[in-house]
Amino acid sequence: MTIAAHTCITVACDVCGYAYDEDEYTAHFADLDEARKALTGTGWTITADRKVFCASGDTDHQAALDALMPPEPTVQVPGQLAIDET
């Protein structure tokens, strides 16, 4: 019997630490592209900077996703009245 070491990628949520599993075992992927393809359509998110979020919809997960969004723009056109001005 030959024993060989293999390098693989597993995916776990950055918020709760839950490991992506299919059929109740941790999935192992050859590379990040394979992991992205497997997670497509499952509700999991992998960002460009390798942050991973599971499909849980609780407030902690939503807050983590919201933190990735850019701030609301506060642009005021010259001559435009501010919203709080009358």
QUILINVEN-V107694 format. One line per field, one symbol per residue. phi: phi as a letter, one per 30 degrees, with the letter a starting at -180 (. if undefined). psi: psi as a letter, one per 20 degrees, with the letter a starting at -180 (. if undefined). burial: + if it has 24 or more other C-alpha atoms within 12 Angstrom, else -. A space follows every 10 residues. Layout:
phi = ???
psi = ???
burial = ???
This chain:
phi = .ccbdbcbcc bbdddciddd bchibddccd addddeddde icjdbcddci dbbdddcddd dddddddddd dddbdbdejd ddeddc
psi = pppqppprpq pqpigijppp qpkkqpqpqh rhggggghip jiiqpprhkk qppajpkrhg ghhgghhiqq qpqlppppip qqhiq.
burial = ---------+ +++++---++ ---------- ----++-++- ---+++---- -+++++---- +---+----- ---------- ------
